[in-house]
Amino acid sequence: HKPDALTIIGHRAVSGLLSELTVRQLPKVGQKMDDELNACNIRTVVQLLNTPYHNLRQNFEESRARLLYRLCRGIDDSEVRDKGAPKTVSVEASLGPNDRCRTWGDAGLLLHMRAEALLLRLG
């Protein structure tokens, strides 16, 4: 991962990674477009990859057909924009049934450790 969770995927790995996705998981594919694709019996990225461009063009306006054709092939030329500073920062602790947090002292210790982890993240 690059900073800000940006990941660069090598060309050879794209089809393998995308083949496991539903079309709804593609960026820029919202619920409406997902519903329209499902109406065309296209539910997965593999199905979209196997749909010829002219078939997409019959069901979608040119710009949307081109977007779908490119996205399912891992092609996205849109500009990467800085989101700015995060609005929230958090740390979590998952407790299972065997974890020791049964008293106020245990809870205080756990909160203290999480607070230290949060302060480290804030740098």
ABEGO torsion letter per residue (X at the ends): XBBGGBBBBBAAAAAAAAAABBAAABBGBBAAAAAAAAAAGBABAAAAAABBAAAAAAABBAAAAAAAAAAAAGBBABBBBBAEBBABBBBBBBBBAABBBABAAAAAAAAAAAAAAAAAAAX
